[in-house]
Amino acid sequence: MNKTRRNEIAAVVKRLNDLAAEISDLRDTVETIRDEEQEYHDNMPESFQYGERGQASEAAISELEDALSALEDFDADAIVASLETAAE
């Protein structure tokens, strides 16, 4: 591999590392939102928990958990490792 492509890979690695940090921050934010929604649901009167509001809250919590799972699936380390191996 020539120097130009190695430099391009180095730039991509830097951007991936920056992106990984941003995704980590976003994951923390989504986790906080999920926790707040769970607390809201847990503190609802029982009659509301089983009603429309409670169901909507449970659905939101489930979607937030799906979002967290998707954010956690991003594996910058594996991508960076492959790129660095390619640059050798």
VENFEN-V285059 format. One record per backbone hydrogen bond with DSSP energy under -1.0 kcal/mol. CO is the residue of the C=O (numbers start at 1). NH is the residue of the N-H. E is the energy in kcal/mol with one decimal. If there is no record, write none. Layout:
CO&NH&E + CO&NH&E
//
This chain:
2&6&-2.1 + 3&7&-2.6 + 4&8&-2.1 + 5&9&-2.5 + 6&10&-2.5 + 7&11&-2.1 + 8&12&-2.2 + 9&13&-2.8 + 10&14&-2.1 + 11&15&-2.2 + 12&16&-2.7 + 13&17&-2.5 + 14&18&-2.3 + 15&19&-2.7 + 16&20&-2.8 + 17&21&-1.8 + 18&22&-2.1 + 19&23&-2.9 + 20&24&-2.1 + 21&25&-2.0 + 22&26&-2.5 + 23&27&-2.8 + 24&28&-2.1 + 25&29&-2.0 + 26&30&-2.8 + 27&31&-2.4 + 28&32&-2.1 + 29&33&-2.3 + 30&34&-2.7 + 31&35&-2.5 + 32&36&-2.5 + 33&37&-2.4 + 34&38&-2.6 + 35&39&-2.4 + 36&40&-2.4 + 37&41&-2.6 + 38&42&-2.9 + 39&43&-1.9 + 41&44&-1.3 + 45&48&-1.3 + 45&49&-1.9 + 46&50&-1.4 + 48&51&-1.1 + 48&54&-1.7 + 51&55&-2.4 + 52&56&-2.4 + 53&57&-2.4 + 54&58&-2.6 + 55&59&-2.4 + 56&60&-2.2 + 57&61&-2.5 + 58&62&-2.3 + 59&63&-2.3 + 60&64&-2.5 + 61&65&-2.2 + 62&66&-2.0 + 63&67&-2.3 + 64&68&-2.4 + 65&69&-2.3 + 66&70&-2.3 + 67&71&-2.4 + 68&72&-2.4 + 69&73&-1.3 + 75&79&-1.7 + 76&80&-3.2 + 77&81&-2.6 + 78&82&-2.1 + 79&83&-2.4 + 80&84&-3.0 + 81&85&-2.2 + 82&86&-2.2 + 83&87&-1.7
//
